[in-house]
Amino acid sequence: MEMQNTVKSASRISGIALHSGARSTLRILPAPANTGIVFRRVDMPGAPEVKAVAQNVVDVRRATTIASRDTGAFVVTVEHIMAALHASKVDNAIVEMDNVEPPIADGSAGPFFDMIQDSGLEEQDAEAQYWTASAPIVFEDGNSTLALLPADDFKITMTVEFGVTKLDTQFLSCVVNTESFANELSRARTFCAYQDLKQLLAAGLTKGGSLDNAVVLHDGAIICKDALRYPNELVRHKIMDMVGDLFLVGKRVKAHIVSVKSGHPSHVRLAQAMLAQSAGK
């Protein structure tokens, strides 16, 4: 029988938040069995909490935002830390933050994943819970198509295309586990098209963005501070995002997801459909 896990000890990371440009500190703390993943805003009066579940998603533009209507707590850009927790098989943790956003770090899930691995896991006295499919789930969402199929492991097959350069049409099929996440997904950085970046800057966003933590698509090229970490880094980052977004079902996932040009809106819609299937709706 596979058991639930929490982190063995507290860990901490500080840095610049992507959109606000403010200094942010995030701590991952142990939590009792059956807690799930809970974000705590220590910068708000009373340190309110919000549970990381699909029912609490309130915005999917550019990132996944969760909020509690009961406590008033809200957190922007949860997908990278959620991906690191999911891949590490951390079922229960308190993610403590002193800002609305976590540090963007290097734009990947790698720093969060490393924190968890350095901390280690503490096995708990409760059985691990997996979300498994009773039937396929298929839908189109704008230009995106998603198909979820029953499977004995967690696998994502994805194609992306952004139309800025010939290099941004990319494909990868990957079984997701702790080892493959470490080697194939965790270091893939966030990215955006230059045209979108101009609009975000004009709106007062991405104040903490730079080539230290992002890849930019512009004028037929892929621009980054150093070389690409993977030849198909864009699709690997999108798969990493999906690993985090689907952990919003509140359980580890076993399914094969086939995705064409998906993003946070379709990922969260899929997570909500998965929960509806489990509830028999």
Legacy VTK file of the C-alpha trace (Angstrom):
# vtk DataFile Version 3.0
C-alpha trace
ASCII
DATASET POLYDATA
POINTS 281 float
0.000 0.000 0.000
1.371 3.414 -0.985
1.131 6.004 1.771
0.686 9.780 1.819
3.706 12.045 2.232
4.512 15.437 3.645
7.844 17.256 3.625
10.257 16.153 6.329
11.293 19.693 7.278
10.543 23.299 6.415
12.300 24.907 3.451
12.464 28.478 2.184
13.063 30.456 -0.995
13.064 34.226 -1.581
13.184 36.293 -4.738
11.358 38.642 -7.072
7.709 37.996 -7.951
6.986 37.961 -11.684
4.149 40.461 -12.036
4.478 42.792 -9.046
8.281 42.870 -9.039
8.108 42.822 -5.224
10.316 40.722 -2.962
8.563 37.485 -1.996
9.408 34.670 0.408
7.844 31.222 0.238
8.160 28.420 2.789
7.013 24.813 2.420
5.982 23.372 5.786
4.911 19.861 6.903
1.176 19.231 7.304
-0.898 16.377 8.800
-2.269 13.545 6.683
-5.351 14.388 4.579
-4.628 18.131 4.734
-3.894 18.489 1.028
-1.956 21.498 -0.254
-2.892 24.712 1.534
-1.503 28.185 0.788
-1.179 30.574 3.738
-0.832 34.367 3.283
1.184 35.528 6.294
1.200 39.108 4.963
-2.583 39.369 5.410
-4.337 39.943 8.769
-4.956 36.623 10.497
-2.754 34.707 8.018
-5.747 33.389 5.999
-5.509 30.157 4.035
-6.801 28.842 0.723
-6.788 25.199 -0.312
-5.279 24.384 -3.705
-8.279 22.766 -5.391
-9.961 23.433 -8.722
-13.107 24.763 -7.026
-11.021 27.675 -5.705
-9.621 28.782 -9.082
-10.758 32.335 -9.845
-8.502 33.370 -12.744
-6.533 31.571 -15.466
-5.190 34.507 -17.463
-1.410 34.062 -17.810
-1.283 31.986 -14.605
-3.506 30.003 -12.249
-4.964 32.025 -9.379
-6.790 30.524 -6.405
-8.870 32.299 -3.761
-11.021 31.479 -0.749
-14.356 33.259 -0.539
-14.494 32.402 3.157
-11.081 33.681 4.283
-10.226 36.217 1.574
-6.862 34.593 0.902
-5.761 34.525 -2.724
-2.572 33.451 -4.469
-1.407 34.098 -8.042
0.770 31.717 -10.084
0.460 28.478 -8.107
1.249 26.133 -10.998
5.047 25.840 -10.630
5.021 24.996 -6.932
2.024 22.680 -7.453
3.910 20.850 -10.220
6.940 20.352 -7.975
4.753 19.019 -5.137
2.775 16.715 -7.463
5.863 15.217 -9.085
7.521 14.763 -5.690
4.444 12.917 -4.327
3.877 15.458 -1.570
0.211 15.031 -0.645
0.111 17.375 2.338
1.900 20.690 2.879
1.406 24.276 3.976
2.817 26.722 1.428
3.422 29.906 3.403
3.841 33.176 1.482
4.366 36.825 2.408
3.135 38.132 -0.947
0.348 37.424 -3.412
2.860 35.732 -5.756
5.646 33.238 -5.121
9.167 34.110 -6.276
9.540 33.502 -9.996
13.112 32.213 -9.331
14.581 31.204 -12.708
11.149 30.849 -14.353
10.987 27.087 -13.910
9.755 24.647 -11.259
13.329 23.521 -10.637
14.099 25.629 -7.542
10.867 24.491 -5.833
11.521 20.874 -6.787
15.069 21.099 -5.398
13.741 22.503 -2.106
11.430 19.531 -1.712
14.108 17.005 -2.600
16.547 18.596 -0.144
13.928 18.549 2.596
13.001 14.930 1.955
9.644 13.216 2.460
7.964 12.015 5.636
5.664 9.023 5.099
2.322 9.371 6.879
-0.224 7.011 8.384
-2.822 7.365 5.629
-3.178 5.745 2.216
-2.191 7.808 -0.824
-5.131 8.868 -2.963
-5.059 8.767 -6.781
-7.486 10.254 -9.238
-8.256 7.644 -11.919
-10.613 7.870 -14.878
-13.824 5.872 -15.166
-14.263 7.059 -18.776
-12.481 9.271 -21.302
-12.902 13.064 -21.106
-12.640 14.947 -24.411
-13.325 18.595 -25.206
-12.285 21.570 -27.303
-11.645 24.949 -25.697
-11.060 27.630 -28.310
-7.955 26.544 -30.234
-7.134 23.877 -27.660
-8.096 20.215 -27.718
-7.748 17.914 -24.733
-8.395 14.204 -24.378
-7.968 12.332 -21.103
-7.791 8.541 -21.287
-7.706 5.949 -18.489
-4.151 4.777 -17.722
-2.131 3.027 -15.028
0.381 5.886 -14.782
0.527 9.643 -15.396
1.418 10.473 -18.991
1.118 13.693 -20.979
1.383 13.887 -24.769
1.400 17.483 -25.959
1.801 19.588 -29.081
2.204 23.377 -28.927
2.355 26.046 -31.622
2.576 29.806 -31.097
3.140 31.088 -34.640
6.086 33.369 -33.867
8.882 31.160 -35.194
9.158 27.794 -36.911
10.919 26.607 -33.757
7.842 27.107 -31.565
5.905 24.147 -32.985
6.989 21.442 -30.529
5.936 17.965 -29.365
6.695 15.701 -26.413
5.181 12.586 -24.893
6.336 11.920 -21.344
5.430 9.621 -18.461
5.493 11.929 -15.442
7.125 10.678 -12.268
9.691 12.106 -9.862
12.669 11.026 -11.976
11.308 12.191 -15.327
10.179 15.492 -13.822
13.679 16.097 -12.490
15.363 15.297 -15.798
12.828 16.271 -18.454
10.493 18.977 -17.125
11.593 20.789 -13.984
14.139 23.154 -15.625
11.924 24.336 -18.496
11.405 28.103 -18.151
8.358 30.289 -18.616
8.100 32.198 -21.890
6.003 34.691 -23.808
5.776 36.366 -27.193
7.331 39.841 -27.348
4.053 41.316 -28.586
2.286 39.974 -25.488
5.125 41.214 -23.286
4.627 44.789 -24.497
0.951 44.605 -23.573
1.715 43.160 -20.140
4.270 45.884 -19.400
1.804 48.550 -20.504
-0.717 47.067 -18.056
1.809 47.325 -15.216
2.510 43.591 -15.107
5.673 41.454 -15.420
7.669 44.010 -13.402
9.860 41.166 -12.158
10.313 39.543 -15.558
13.696 39.464 -17.295
15.864 37.182 -19.370
17.072 35.787 -16.028
13.707 34.077 -15.605
11.961 33.952 -18.981
12.333 33.076 -22.643
10.986 35.530 -25.242
9.653 34.670 -28.713
10.305 37.555 -31.107
10.737 38.165 -34.821
11.186 34.521 -35.774
13.616 33.774 -32.943
13.682 32.355 -29.424
15.597 34.732 -27.138
17.040 33.753 -23.759
20.014 34.712 -21.612
21.759 31.377 -22.047
21.163 28.526 -24.463
17.846 26.716 -24.394
17.863 24.105 -21.646
16.093 21.636 -23.941
15.632 21.866 -27.728
11.866 21.770 -27.106
11.826 23.790 -23.872
8.487 25.459 -24.648
6.420 22.265 -24.739
8.241 20.928 -21.683
7.267 24.043 -19.732
3.641 23.674 -20.816
3.641 20.037 -19.688
5.098 21.147 -16.365
2.282 23.692 -16.040
-0.262 20.933 -16.666
1.325 18.719 -13.979
0.716 21.570 -11.527
-2.760 22.543 -12.724
-4.058 18.963 -12.617
-2.888 18.535 -9.012
-5.828 20.851 -8.262
-7.989 17.714 -8.245
-6.527 17.227 -4.761
-5.047 13.817 -5.515
-2.136 12.366 -7.459
-3.199 11.753 -11.050
-3.156 8.541 -13.065
-4.299 9.224 -16.628
-2.989 9.783 -20.135
-3.705 13.314 -21.340
-3.346 14.163 -25.027
-3.170 17.913 -25.532
-3.022 20.208 -28.554
-2.207 23.867 -27.818
-3.547 23.852 -24.261
-2.930 26.362 -21.472
-4.146 27.238 -17.994
-7.815 27.790 -19.016
-8.139 24.342 -20.589
-6.001 22.665 -17.913
-8.257 23.971 -15.139
-11.374 23.112 -17.124
-10.024 19.571 -17.388
-9.340 19.428 -13.638
-12.914 20.537 -13.000
-14.240 17.885 -15.398
-12.142 15.263 -13.608
-13.698 16.237 -10.281
-17.160 16.183 -11.816
-16.532 12.677 -13.140
-15.431 11.504 -9.682
-18.612 12.978 -8.201
-20.716 11.131 -10.791
-22.070 14.277 -12.406
LINES 1 282
281 0 1 2 3 4 5 6 7 8 9 10 11 12 13 14 15 16 17 18 19 20 21 22 23 24 25 26 27 28 29 30 31 32 33 34 35 36 37 38 39 40 41 42 43 44 45 46 47 48 49 50 51 52 53 54 55 56 57 58 59 60 61 62 63 64 65 66 67 68 69 70 71 72 73 74 75 76 77 78 79 80 81 82 83 84 85 86 87 88 89 90 91 92 93 94 95 96 97 98 99 100 101 102 103 104 105 106 107 108 109 110 111 112 113 114 115 116 117 118 119 120 121 122 123 124 125 126 127 128 129 130 131 132 133 134 135 136 137 138 139 140 141 142 143 144 145 146 147 148 149 150 151 152 153 154 155 156 157 158 159 160 161 162 163 164 165 166 167 168 169 170 171 172 173 174 175 176 177 178 179 180 181 182 183 184 185 186 187 188 189 190 191 192 193 194 195 196 197 198 199 200 201 202 203 204 205 206 207 208 209 210 211 212 213 214 215 216 217 218 219 220 221 222 223 224 225 226 227 228 229 230 231 232 233 234 235 236 237 238 239 240 241 242 243 244 245 246 247 248 249 250 251 252 253 254 255 256 257 258 259 260 261 262 263 264 265 266 267 268 269 270 271 272 273 274 275 276 277 278 279 280
